[in-house]
Amino acid sequence: MPRPRMSRKITNPSKKVGARLADQRVSFKNTRETALAIKKMSLLSAKRFLNDVLQKKQAIPFCRYNGGIGRHAQAKLHSYCPNRQVRWPIKSVELLLSLLKNAEANAIGKKLCVKRLEIQHIQVSQATKIRRRTYRAHGRINPYMSSPCHVQIILNQRKAPVRDPKKLKKSDNKEVHAKTRLAKANAVKSKK
């Protein structure tokens, strides 16, 4: 089978970096909900959040694939999922941590600032099901399928924050004025 490509092109390769995994033997539904939980987070906060999930300090809210999932008080932290159903999908979390680590290594290779990276795009799609069979009573055979998935992620480097000169502290203003005075003085000396 051909390998899946990225569904979204990296438009600005100097500021964006991607990573992907194909045909991973983890639950598609759990991985989809885990990916939704870290979407739009910065890289460092996403890694911190996933490590907290591994230690069961935080939980992954389940919004779409939530049949039979219990409720827990940790769901109060996530306002976008009002049904309060959460889980701690360990395999999916470990998979996404390894993908984030790979994307971080790609960013370091491109000499991007890791502190300013954020998850711009993350997608989990179903892979071809793996067929096995289970043997039932009276000589019958039923399918025993697993639901693997493909995962892809694009990290974007945020722009550096620009300080508004009107909102600078007085001490900052003094520094700015001192630098401009020095620059003017040096310019006058160089002309002479």
Buried (B, 14 or more C-beta within 10 A) or exposed (E): EEEBEBEEEBEEEEBBBBBBBBEBEBBBBBBBBBBBBBBEBBBBEBBEBBEBBEEEEBBBBBBEBBEEBEEBEBBEEBEEBEEBBBBBBEBBBBBBBBBBEBBBEBBEEEEBEBEBBBBBBBBBBEBEEEEEEEEEEEEEEEEEEEBBBBBBBBBBBEEEEEEEEEEEEEEEEEEEEEEEEEEEEEEEEEEE
